[in-house]
Amino acid sequence: MAIDPETRTEILRGVDRLAREKVAPRAAEIDRTGEFPRDLYDQAGQLGLFGLWIPEEYGGCGPDLVTPLLVCERLSEESLTFALNVSNCGDATTPIVLGGSEAAKRDFLPGIATGALIPAFALSEPAGGSDVAAITTRAVCDGDDYLITGRKMWCTNGSVADVCTLFAKTDPNAGHRGISAFVVPKGTKGFEIGQDEELIGLRGSPTSELVFDEVRVPARYRLGAEGEGFKLAMSTLDEARLNCSALAIGGAVAALRHAVNYARERRQFGKPIIEHQGLAFLLAEVASEIAAARALFHAAIERLERGPSRDASTYAAMSKLIATNVAMKAATEAVQAMGANGLSRRYPVERIMRDVKAFQIFDGTNEIQKMVIGRNLAKGGLPFGDFHDGGPREGGR
Ligand SMILES: Cc1cc2nc3c(=O)[nH]c(=O)nc-3n(C[C@H](O)[C@H](O)[C@H](O)COP(=O)(O)OP(=O)(O)OC[C@H]3O[C@@H](n4cnc5c(N)ncnc54)[C@H](O)[C@@H]3O)c2cc1C
C-alpha cells in the first residue's frame, strides 16, 4: 500500500524531530562507543518507521517504496550509523513479505513492525561476497524441517538481531538456482552469534558473523519455493540500492553543509576561505554533483515505482554507483576544505568520511553495479526511454 502524500509529510515531520532532537546529539557518541543505540531504535519503532516495509494486515502501514527512502536520507544527514540501523530493516524484511508463508508472516512481521524484533539479512560468507552463487551454507531437508549449517559474515545488526533472513544452498550443484531462503529466529539451537567486525566507520551498526550448526528450521519458515532464494535476494536489491543511495546522498549533503558553514566563517589571507576561488570551485563541484546524484536517485525511484523492470534495475545500479561515489568525494573534499580541523573528532566530517566508504562496498560493490549496468546495456540498449523529453521520437532512435 503506497502511503498518501499527507501521511508521508506527517511521518517525515516526526523523523525530522527525531533526527534533530535525539539522533544529532548522539551521533559522535555512537561512533565513539560503537554501541548499537537500542533506545533510538525503539523510538523509531514508536514513530512507526519499521511498519513502512510491512503490510497493514501484519501490523505495518506499507509496504511503501518512497517514504522509507526519504526517511533514511533525512536520518543520514545526522548519523549514517543510525540511518543504517533503521534502513537495514527493509533489506531483511522484504524477503519475508514477498516470500513468507502465512505462518512466517504472522510469527515475525508484527514484531518487526513495532521494533520489538530486529531483523538481519544473512547472505554474505567468507567465500561468497560478490559471487553469491559461491555460498556454501547448506540447508538439508529432514522430514518437515531443514537442518542448516554454515557461517555468514558482515551481517548488519547481526549481533543484536532477533531474527534473520538467511540464504543457504538446498542443491549445492545448481549454482544460484540451488539457493533457498529461510527465516530463522534467534535462540534456535545451534544458531550462535560470532564476532562483530571492527570497521573504520558505521561503528554503532554491528557487522556480525552468524554461525549455524545443524539449526533445525521448520519448512513453514522457508521463504518462497526451494531454489527461489537467489531470485528473492535479487528482487530486494533494486530497493536496497536506492536505500544505499539515500544514505549516501544524506551523508554527502551533511558533509557539504559542514564544509560550507566552516568556509564561510574561517578567514585566511584577509577573507573567508570560501571567497578564494580555488576552494569555492571545489565546493561548487561537489554541490553540483550532489544535485545530479539526487536527480538520478529520484529518476530511479520513479522507474521502480512503476514496478520491476530492466530499466528500473539499471537506474537503481546507476543511482547507487553515482550517489556513493559522490558521497565519498563530498566527505573527502569537506575534510580538505576544513584543513586540520577536518581531521579532528571535534568536527563531524572525518566521521562521515569513514562512514560513507562502506556504501561503495555493500549492496553490491560499485564494480558489481557497473557489471549490472553493462549487462543491461548489452541486452536492452540505452535505458533512457522517453521520460521528461516530450515523449517518444518519431522514427525511434
Ligand atoms: C558495513 C557492511 C555491511 C554489510 N552488511 C551486510 C548484510 O547485512 N548482509 C550481507 O549478507 N552482507 C553484508 N555485507 C557484505 C557485502 O555485501 C559484501 O562485502 C559485498 O557484497 C562484497 O563482497 P566481499 O566483501 O566479499 O568482496 P569481494 O566480492 O571479495 O570483492 C573484492 C573486490 O573485488 C571486486 N570484484 C569482485 N568480483 C568482481 C568482478 N566480477 N569484476 C570486477 N570486480 C570484481 C569487488 O568489486 C571488490 O572491489 C556488508 C558489508 C559491509 C562492509
PDBQT file of the ligand as one rigid body, heavy atoms in Angstrom, charges set to zero:
ROOT
HETATM    1  C1  LIG A 401      29.322  -2.305   6.546  1.00  0.00    +0.000 C 
HETATM    2  C2  LIG A 401      28.923  -3.544   5.785  1.00  0.00    +0.000 A 
HETATM    3  C3  LIG A 401      27.667  -4.088   5.999  1.00  0.00    +0.000 A 
HETATM    4  C4  LIG A 401      27.287  -5.242   5.313  1.00  0.00    +0.000 A 
HETATM    5  N1  LIG A 401      26.051  -5.787   5.581  1.00  0.00    +0.000 NA
HETATM    6  C5  LIG A 401      25.716  -6.971   5.022  1.00  0.00    +0.000 A 
HETATM    7  C6  LIG A 401      24.494  -7.627   5.395  1.00  0.00    +0.000 A 
HETATM    8  O1  LIG A 401      23.700  -7.104   6.187  1.00  0.00    +0.000 OA
HETATM    9  N2  LIG A 401      24.238  -8.838   4.878  1.00  0.00    +0.000 N 
HETATM   10  C7  LIG A 401      25.079  -9.454   3.998  1.00  0.00    +0.000 A 
HETATM   11  O2  LIG A 401      24.763 -10.555   3.558  1.00  0.00    +0.000 OA
HETATM   12  N3  LIG A 401      26.237  -8.858   3.615  1.00  0.00    +0.000 NA
HETATM   13  C8  LIG A 401      26.583  -7.637   4.109  1.00  0.00    +0.000 A 
HETATM   14  N4  LIG A 401      27.758  -7.029   3.768  1.00  0.00    +0.000 N 
HETATM   15  C9  LIG A 401      28.670  -7.707   2.843  1.00  0.00    +0.000 C 
HETATM   16  C10 LIG A 401      28.705  -7.070   1.479  1.00  0.00    +0.000 C 
HETATM   17  O3  LIG A 401      27.510  -7.285   0.786  1.00  0.00    +0.000 OA
HETATM   18  C11 LIG A 401      29.931  -7.619   0.759  1.00  0.00    +0.000 C 
HETATM   19  O4  LIG A 401      31.067  -7.084   1.437  1.00  0.00    +0.000 OA
HETATM   20  C12 LIG A 401      29.967  -7.254  -0.697  1.00  0.00    +0.000 C 
HETATM   21  O5  LIG A 401      28.977  -7.954  -1.412  1.00  0.00    +0.000 OA
HETATM   22  C13 LIG A 401      31.334  -7.531  -1.338  1.00  0.00    +0.000 C 
HETATM   23  O6  LIG A 401      31.776  -8.806  -1.041  1.00  0.00    +0.000 OA
HETATM   24  P1  LIG A 401      33.265  -9.013  -0.464  1.00  0.00    +0.000 P 
HETATM   25  O7  LIG A 401      33.475  -8.061   0.635  1.00  0.00    +0.000 OA
HETATM   26  O8  LIG A 401      33.423 -10.457  -0.192  1.00  0.00    +0.000 OA
HETATM   27  O9  LIG A 401      34.214  -8.559  -1.629  1.00  0.00    +0.000 OA
HETATM   28  P2  LIG A 401      34.687  -9.415  -2.977  1.00  0.00    +0.000 P 
HETATM   29  O10 LIG A 401      33.483  -9.982  -3.580  1.00  0.00    +0.000 OA
HETATM   30  O11 LIG A 401      35.745 -10.359  -2.487  1.00  0.00    +0.000 OA
HETATM   31  O12 LIG A 401      35.283  -8.285  -3.816  1.00  0.00    +0.000 OA
HETATM   32  C14 LIG A 401      36.594  -7.733  -3.595  1.00  0.00    +0.000 C 
HETATM   33  C15 LIG A 401      36.870  -6.721  -4.715  1.00  0.00    +0.000 C 
HETATM   34  O13 LIG A 401      36.840  -7.398  -5.983  1.00  0.00    +0.000 OA
HETATM   35  C16 LIG A 401      35.923  -6.754  -6.850  1.00  0.00    +0.000 C 
HETATM   36  N5  LIG A 401      35.249  -7.745  -7.707  1.00  0.00    +0.000 N 
HETATM   37  C17 LIG A 401      34.689  -8.920  -7.339  1.00  0.00    +0.000 A 
HETATM   38  N6  LIG A 401      34.165  -9.544  -8.408  1.00  0.00    +0.000 NA
HETATM   39  C18 LIG A 401      34.399  -8.731  -9.488  1.00  0.00    +0.000 A 
HETATM   40  C19 LIG A 401      34.089  -8.804 -10.877  1.00  0.00    +0.000 A 
HETATM   41  N7  LIG A 401      33.440  -9.831 -11.404  1.00  0.00    +0.000 N 
HETATM   42  N8  LIG A 401      34.503  -7.791 -11.679  1.00  0.00    +0.000 NA
HETATM   43  C20 LIG A 401      35.164  -6.716 -11.169  1.00  0.00    +0.000 A 
HETATM   44  N9  LIG A 401      35.490  -6.594  -9.855  1.00  0.00    +0.000 NA
HETATM   45  C21 LIG A 401      35.101  -7.574  -9.027  1.00  0.00    +0.000 A 
HETATM   46  C22 LIG A 401      34.899  -6.094  -5.912  1.00  0.00    +0.000 C 
HETATM   47  O14 LIG A 401      34.226  -5.039  -6.567  1.00  0.00    +0.000 OA
HETATM   48  C23 LIG A 401      35.811  -5.618  -4.786  1.00  0.00    +0.000 C 
HETATM   49  O15 LIG A 401      36.420  -4.408  -5.151  1.00  0.00    +0.000 OA
HETATM   50  C24 LIG A 401      28.154  -5.852   4.394  1.00  0.00    +0.000 A 
HETATM   51  C25 LIG A 401      29.417  -5.281   4.158  1.00  0.00    +0.000 A 
HETATM   52  C26 LIG A 401      29.799  -4.140   4.844  1.00  0.00    +0.000 A 
HETATM   53  C27 LIG A 401      31.156  -3.551   4.586  1.00  0.00    +0.000 C 
ENDROOT
TORSDOF 0
